[in-house]
């Protein structure tokens, strides 16, 4: 998943076009009630890697049976929305 960042960026661009229409890089638009910015590849890469690490930690916590508080859930949802990704499921 992380190995091919250009492919992940291409998928991101497809999601942006589908959900937000044709907008320029750097333009802001509303998605799921949040104002998000269409990212350049240079901006997308660290955001995607951060999101992937956060989601992995989230699922690891669920697997261990840790309590997940609302702040963590909000952070996961915000980072998912910024990449036009569905938030991870609770199961």
N, C-alpha and C positions, 0 to 999 in steps of 0.2 A: 504494500500500500504506500509506504513512504519512499520506496525505491525509485519510483517514477514520478517525480514532482511535476515535470512538464505535462504529463498525462493528467495528473490531479488538477492542475491549473486549467487545462482544457475542459475538463468536466465541470469545474467551477464556472468557467465562462458560459458554458451551455446552461447551467442552472440559473445564472444571472439573467441571460437572455430570455429564458423561459418565464421566469418569475417577475422580472423587472423591465423587460423589453431591451431594445438597443440603447444602451447608455454608455457614455464615455468613461474610461478609467478615471478615477478620482471623483466621479459624480456620486452624490448621495441620493438614496431613495429609501422609501419605507418598505420593510418586509416583516410580516408578522408583528406589526406594531412597533418595530424598532427601526431607527434610522441607521442605515448601513452604507458603507462606501464601497464602490466597485474597486477592487484592489488590482494593482499592477502585479506582475509575477514576483518582483522583488519584495512587495508587501505581503503577497499571498504566502510565500514560502515559510517565513517564521510564524505567521498566523496559523497555517495548516499544521506545522510541526507542534506548536503549542497546543492546538486543539486535540491532535492525536494523543499527545502525552496526557492531557487532562482527562480525556475520555477513557484512556487505559487505566489511569489511577482511579477514576470513578467506578469502572467495572471491577477492578481489583478490590476496592473497598466494599462493594456490594457482595462480592464473592466471599470476603472474609466475615461478612455480617456486621460491618461497621455501621454506625448511625450516620446518615447523610443529612446535613442540615440545609436549610433553605438558601443560605449564601452560596454553597457549593452548587446546588441545583440551578440557581440564577446564573452563576458564572458559566456553567456548562451550556445553558440555553443561549446566553448572549454570544458566546464564542461559536456555537453552532449556527446561530442566525447570521453572524457576520460572514460565514462561509456558505450561506444558503444551504445548510445541511439540517436534516431533522435532528432534534435532540435525541440523545440515546434513550432507549426504553428503560423502564424501571425493572424489567424482568431479565 
